[in-house]
Amino acid sequence: MIARDVEVGGRRGRLFVGDGSMWPKLVADSEELLADEELLADEDDERREPALRAALSAPAVHAVAYPTVGLPDVLQVYLRRDRREIFACAVISGARLRTLVERSPWVVEGFSLQVAPVSSLTERSVAAALEAWVERNFPDLALPRILVDFWQSSGLSVELHNFLLEGPLAAMSEEADSELEGSLPPVEPPYEEQAA
């Protein structure tokens, strides 16, 4: 896999290409790609940015990682501030990134995506990924202490929750993934409205 650091409109990110043969196409398209002001951050990101900056200005930040699509290596992370939650980014594992770049010409790590260079996500690896996300997107802020909790539904133990995500649900999701064609819009989790 090839990674390229990019900067667009003062924002930093990375482009990942899985196949070296795609690199010439990326280089040829990079001028047009890098001219897209929303490559690394869109309007929703810019709208959330002041609240995220305020939350990250505290010496310690509490984050909650929610499962999203039935895959243990894709989490949506929210920062808690004043009894409300603000979407920060999705964190994916390096293994998930490799799967994504196999299916598309490239993957962009922008404001709302952070790649954790691990094969499975833990509270520690998500905290480390969030630290990297803060350093990349808010380089002028002092890095706060980040405390991460994994969301648990209905009192499920962490062990049972992880078993379900790694076992039957992951198998069903992988099977469904292989049957999908085209590009589907992201699905909003049912708890997102409650968090707002």
N, C-alpha and C positions, 0 to 999 in steps of 0.2 A: 504494500500500500504506500502511496506517495501522498505526502501532506505539504501544503503550501500555505505559509502565513500570508494573509491579505489585509489590506486596510482600505476601507471605503468610507468617505465622509468623516474621517476621524475615528471610526470604529474599527476594532481589530477582530479578526476571526481566522478560521482556517478552512481551506478546501481540501477534501480528501478524494483521491482517485484510487480505485482498487486495482486497476489493470494498467500497467505501464504503457500499453498501446493507446490508452485514452489520453495520455499526457499531451501529445501533440494537438489533439482537439481542444483540450483545456487551454493550452497556451494560445491557440488560434482564436478561441472564443473568449479568452480572459478579458480582453479590452472591453467587449460588449458586456460581459458578465460583471466586470468591476464598475461599469458605468451605472449599473442598477443600484440606485440609492437604497432600495429596500433589501438588498442582498443580505446584509448582516443584521438589520433591525427594521421592523415594519412599524406602522402607526400604533398598533397595540403595545409594542415594546416601548415606544417613545412615551406613550400615555402612562405606562406603569413606572417608568424610570425614576421620576421624582420621589414616589413613595418607596421604591426599592432603595434609593440613595439614602433617604431618611432612616429607613430600617437598618441599613448597613452602617450607619454612622454611630450606632450604639457599640459599646465595647464587647457585648455578647449578643448573638442573634440566634433565635430559635427557629429552626426550619422543620417542616413536616414533608416527608416524601410519600406520595400516594401512588399506588399501582395504577396503571392506565389500561393497557390492552391485553392483560393476561400474560404478560411476559415479565419475568423477574428482573430483566436487565433494561427495562424502560420505566422510569419513574418521573412523575411531575413533582417538582419541589416548590413549595410555597414558604415564604417568610412570614412569621407571625409578628404583628406590631399592633399595639393597642386593641387587643382582642379580635383582630381580623387577620385574614391571610391574604397575601399578595403573591400571585404567581411570579416565580423567579425564572425558572427554566426547566426543561426536560433534561434529565441525565440518562445517558445510555452507556452501556459497557462497550469496551473495545471490540468484544465479540459481536455485539449487535451492529456496530459500525461496519465491521467487515461484511456482514450479511447485507447491509444497506448498499454498500458500494458495489457489491456483486450484482445488484438489481438496477442500479442507476449509474449514469456516467460519473457523477460525483455527488458528494454530500458536503453541505456547507455548515460549519459550526459557527453560528451567529449568536445574537443576543439571547435567543430563547433555547439554545441547545448547547449542552456541554458533554463532551466525551470523557468518560472515566477510563483510564488505560488499564482496566482490569477485566477479567472474564465474568465475574459476578459482582453485583452491587451489595455492599454492606453499609452500615451506618458510617463507618470510618471512610470507606471509599467515596461515598456520597459527600461527606463533609470535605474531603480533599478535593473532589471535583468542584464543589461550591466555592472553595477557596480559590481555585484556578479561575472559575467564572468571575468572581469578584475582581481578582487581579487584572483580568483581561478587559472587563467592561467598566470597571470603576478604578482605574489605576491611580487616581488622585486620593482615594480613601485609604486610611489605615485599615489593615486586614483585621476584622473583628474575630472573636472566638465564635465558632459556629457549632451549635448543638443540633444534631439531626435525630429526629424520631421517625420511625416508619409508622404510617397510619395502620391501625388495626380495626377491622370491622367486627362488630358483634362480639367483642371480647375474645376473638381468636388469639391463640398464642402465636408468638413470632414463628415458632417451629412449624405449627400447622399451616399458618399463612404461607410460609416459604415452601412447604411441601406441596401445597395446592398449586402455587405458581410454577414450581419446577416440574411437577408431575402431570396430572391429568389436564389442567388448564393450559399449560405450556404446549402439550402435545396437540390439543384441540386448536390452539391459536396458530401453531406452526402449520397444521393441516389447512386451516382456513387461509393462512397467508399464501400458501402455494396455489390456492384456487382463485385468488384475486387477480383481476386484470385491470389495467388502466390505473388512473390516479384517483383515489377517493379523498374527499375532504376529511380533516381530522374530526373525531367525535369528541364532543364536550362531555367530560365525566359528569354524572348526575350530582356529585357533591360540590361541583364548582360554583353553582349558584348560592349554595349555603355558605360557602367560604367568603363570598363577596360582601 
